[in-house]
Amino acid sequence: MKENISKPLPPLDDEDLPELTDEELEQFRPIEEVMSPEFMAMVRQHMQEHGIKSHRGKQKSPTKELVSIRLSAEVLQKFRAMGKGWQSKIDKVLLDYVHSSL
């Protein structure tokens, strides 16, 4: 009896994978919102058994300093609307300014 062994698919070209649109990205949800509690329990157990961390640990050496600055309500509203990581986005804007003005 002959085995049915399929050939591997050729690698995908970047052109075959269009970038996601903003609308598509807005539809993304945390996995906990779309998967059942049973599935999430299974994932957590697997991660624990294999020593996989669910989040990054502390930085070995801090790359940023904790500071307190006053920003306008308009600036805060715009950046907070960007979601998680909005503080890092402010840092990037400031870094871009520093590098472009030198």
C-alpha positions in Angstrom: 0.0 0.0 0.0 1.4 3.4 -1.0 1.6 6.1 1.6 0.0 9.4 0.8 2.8 11.8 1.6 2.1 15.4 0.6 4.8 17.7 -0.7 5.6 20.7 1.5 4.1 23.9 0.4 6.4 26.5 -1.2 7.4 29.4 1.1 5.0 32.3 1.0 6.2 35.5 -0.6 5.6 38.8 1.2 3.3 39.8 -1.6 1.1 36.9 -0.7 0.7 38.3 2.8 -0.7 41.9 2.6 -0.2 44.1 5.7 -3.2 44.2 8.0 -5.3 47.4 7.8 -6.1 49.6 10.7 -9.6 48.3 10.7 -8.4 44.7 10.8 -6.0 45.5 13.7 -8.8 47.1 15.6 -10.7 43.8 15.5 -7.9 42.0 17.4 -8.8 41.0 21.0 -6.8 39.5 23.8 -6.8 35.8 23.7 -8.7 35.6 27.0 -11.6 37.4 25.4 -12.1 34.9 22.6 -11.0 31.5 24.0 -12.8 29.5 26.6 -11.6 29.4 30.2 -10.9 25.7 29.8 -8.6 26.4 26.8 -6.8 29.1 28.7 -6.3 26.8 31.7 -4.7 24.2 29.4 -2.4 26.9 27.9 -1.3 28.1 31.3 -0.7 24.5 32.5 1.4 23.9 29.3 3.4 27.1 29.9 4.0 26.2 33.5 5.1 22.6 32.7 7.6 23.9 30.1 8.9 26.9 32.1 7.4 29.4 29.7 6.9 32.9 31.2 3.7 34.7 30.4 5.4 38.1 30.6 8.8 39.7 30.5 10.7 40.0 33.7 12.5 43.0 35.1 15.1 44.7 32.9 18.7 43.6 33.6 19.8 47.2 33.4 17.1 49.9 33.1 17.2 51.7 29.7 14.8 54.4 30.8 14.4 56.6 33.8 11.2 57.1 35.7 10.3 60.8 35.7 7.3 63.0 36.3 6.3 65.6 33.7 3.2 67.7 33.1 1.6 67.3 29.7 -1.4 69.0 28.3 -4.8 67.2 28.5 -4.9 67.1 24.7 -1.5 65.4 24.4 -2.5 62.8 27.0 -5.8 62.1 25.4 -4.3 61.5 22.0 -1.6 59.2 23.2 -3.8 57.3 25.7 -6.2 56.7 22.8 -3.4 54.7 21.1 -3.8 52.1 23.8 -1.1 50.0 25.5 2.4 51.4 25.2 1.3 55.0 24.9 4.1 56.2 27.2 6.7 54.5 24.9 5.1 56.3 22.0 5.7 59.6 23.7 9.3 58.6 24.3 9.7 57.7 20.6 8.3 61.1 19.5 10.7 62.9 21.9 13.7 60.8 20.7 12.8 61.5 17.1 12.7 65.2 17.9 16.1 65.1 19.7 17.7 63.2 16.8 16.3 65.5 14.1 17.2 68.7 15.9 20.9 67.9 16.4 
